[in-house]
Amino acid sequence: MRAPLTRSLVALGTTILAATAILPGNVAASASRQATPAGAGQPNIVLVLMDDFSLELLATMPEAQRMKADGASYANAFVIDSLCCPSRASILTGQAPHHTGVLTNTPNDPDIPIGGYDAFTTYGNQDRQFSLALQDAGYTTGFVGKFMNGYEARTVDGTTAAPERVPGWDVWNPILGGGYNGWGYKSVYLDEDGDPQLQNHPKPPRTSPLEVIDRSYMQTVTRDKALDFIQDQEASGEPYFLEVATYGPHSQLQKAYPDSPQFPPAYVDRAPDASPTGGNCGTTACGDLTLADLAGWNDPRDDNAPTYLREDGTVEPAPAWRTNEVSLTADQALTRYRDRARMVQSIDRMLTEIRAAVGPDTYVVLTADNGFHLGQHQLNGGKGTPYDSDARVPLVVVGPGVVPGERAQHVNNIDLAPTFEELAGRRPERFRDGRSFADTLWRPGAPGARYAFYEHTFAKSVPGEVDSDQGSGGTIDIIPSFVAVRGAEGLLVRFDLDPDWERTDHAWELYRYDQPWEDVNVFATDHTQPWARDLMRRLELWDGCQPDVCRAAAR
């Protein structure tokens, strides 16, 4: 994103603010909500949202594998944008980034922010969270863990104070940004008057017993707060919703201890002698995890450059956008992959405890805000692309009436909000861009979406961007803006190769999924095929769509 503000950015802010004027909380929107009697057979719901979780890690998690055996797993689950804040805003609202206005992780411009918590509140997203609808339905709502970049402590009259309370949550326990480092951070709680207060979680000395150090680990504290909420609500007998948002397996921003690896697991999961093949990688010996598990690792990129489609129907090569130096070595990638596998074991243990604590009338949902690449497509570590490594995420649901087995329907994370509303006995809000997949939980073959859409906005990293760190290789800056659509036969991406928001330079990538991963861009040869033309038609429908059109485009 370039300064000064472009006319396009001003127009974007105006459009979003105009759109939010017709959304809740105004009277007209509130009147559209269906009333649901509190406690009328309503199930509890627990959402566990992991951070930067790449799909190959799921196989290392024993409890997650038990969830797959017991429940519904969605092989075609994707995120609307494979970047933290845009994805999280879309989960909370059920809206695409072109409606939330949360396009990246940082505000970028203080007057008309395009990312992070500033953009989330500027465009009224806090008033469109699904948690508000669940509260209206009689649910007690709780939030524990990572909320959104930029939601941080503030200075009031020269004193450090808690950030403002976010509406829609009865129990509010976010862990602030220091949680990225694993140790030494602050969290928020509500006092007896409902006002947010800071709680300090100091870093124990490195000479402390390891079990003492691990008691302060961000995942341990996340688990403890989640279990406290569940136990309190189970005792009350009233319906509840809880979001548990982990910081793992995101990379650290700063070392908490001198021996902290880039992806810091709990000490109990590390090899005592720091052996690269030791430690706890769950279902698999750490030494058995190899780069062959990362589909597309080090795949040559000379056959992936985008293609121009001219007005006369001719095609010609476009400039490659993957021009980064490949600085991530094989040893580094393997070390980080294994540390990430060690890191998720504490999440997996939490899943075991959550499932033991909840009652039989509870749905537990496991998913992630985005995936992560570690050298796939010759990109250094990171996310933000439309490729499977980044955009495909786990989605596993267990609970009452769920028929075990894998589902073939396409699901996007904008579908979570309307699904939770329907499970709670509510008609989904009409402004949601996603649609409920609740019916597929008990009817595996029920009609569902056949396409998933992605959108991503280029913005130059500025101070505060957590995904330009060493763990992501800084490659978030090289990914152009794009819109994309995924169907059963392939992936179509329209990139905008011009970083200036006032101009466009559209070029295309098309990948067939009868080939491994996104191996070769076949747009030049296959764009006139019926399946590719169908994707192009649907992408045109999606681009800037209103909610009813967004929902229709996915069917």
Steps between C-alpha positions, in 0.01 A plus 500: 500500500646832399472832683338746455156345492375406158154592378428126490562463873274795579231344282543166676449658841194689380348185350550292813366770730194537278444125502524474877228761539241238404642230725455439876471650749225704348134428543435361154778242524402402853142444389617242246638275772300198603432474870607170651394402852805489724592148601245335269714199420779721375841333473821644634771586248878518547712633214874429518678728253869432437746754358707437184414131510613306193293193420781243521524568875155352562632147449737547796219583746347191666190674640435676170516160332248366750277796418522410131401142580209611719372792295470679169817606322498732200766423243412815305514760777658833406547853630382816327847658540803310619614785723429538870284810552294486180425134571407558865276795416324283243451217750344738753268669250439239230598764247771522235780757535338721237216545751694504829765745374762299690740443213831446677654478848584864571307828458755630246334842511362642825217695333352225285648176636511192283596237754525375855274592790477864385335397173284245681340770715510787250265308271269378775593133495475477877123549458471222241667218693303177516552503877243780527238285328582213737461732798157598365420128487578462871859382479779594737795579277867476587825580326846378599832553322613696196245753376644728234824684427486853635276414793752602763543680831465877478625800694237690700614805699857375485407155631494170313140382482308215345362544149131571458242229550378340178122448488348157451696320770380439855833354612793678338851354541711596198875452523684800358776500240780394732344154478681451168821450697359227723595664830482847651168653389177656624140391480167672561217411735179675602464621857176475698376819332566357154797727438812357331810463715854384424652185644875461481654161422870549579768286346653263757880499521654249260658330801155407633387136483363430153155416636490847659598662170236302313229610743547853362512387136234684299333173395480379862337827607263484202400148601448595865275795415301293251441219750398749769234640268372156400480375857310810611254480213445126526404553863248770400310279256451793259618486137842644429737579217877515551771598254846376595754671274853365540821684416657176386649399273579859391866597518640715778566870447778516760684233694352447844812303599841461338417143398161586345470367144312696236191292577518450879333186638434439867814366666327171576478438124863582420787256488693530829828498309369729223528210256349596162319167486395480865211640696127440472349517152185318600402203289826509305862486609649841429775340297240347268366841398665598173466767235319246283200570724484857362328460163672722244810563708772657285284459188659695213314822430596567139173337388282701741529853362158657434349552156343806341163461327461775242168647384527316168524168684871449445732409785858591577737455794479749785785590736563252778415629847693230686833674474617464859838356581450147629679548830327226699730198500385140515645463849317812620172386347527156657593640842205737492261231382599275789482785753153584373401136550635516856319830552154367413519216753402738781197601292415134452516433874265793551257342253499183710420699813233709329325192366508344846361816662208575269163329520354270233293788358812687385646549155878534493634657180871491409638723225764768426523858379728401212763251393874553461769431241856400582669503162213373287496666156849633585347752736666556835296437812166678522144518373277729296486307172196327346682168490400195704791533742356834616128496423395145592444446872373221723132503590384226737171502692385262773174522690140384530360342186820535299544207260868399492685519173660727245294760315549604138319835512706816473499709817647845553566659836233764426259205536577455870293795626173396331563139604532599865183708471309207353630258764374747761154495344533834323445598142839624376523876458431600141819705476723192539690421179536137607234235540441239767638150453320368810285264293810313382588408859220246521446450126843447343359504148286811547532760225766753580743743346701377200738795489709703742622854443806686620599865489819671611623859493862599454627753750861584570602391848532776758622491862279269700454244222551171682523297181808667358708333770766234458243225537311614193803596299359843431338363183157642585619816321546332165152348468283711268133571554280223364156347485473125450251217478554134577281220363532124479700515177735785565601842631467827308683811625481853362799695625538876485870544431494879545548589870344844447135485606402752232606273216454134411715255310305176498668169427383145554609168644300180448582166662345161438458272796562183304860620533685507833453822700517823294768361275467667158302809399283372212304819436648552153388157380191425711318829562245425227412159646144479641619451858731800476231717342269404787763616749546828313125562499474434872800718576334786314188447713706501819712809438347765730182295543213582734403230754226325300721485191799386707298211639361404159842503335623221729218256413 
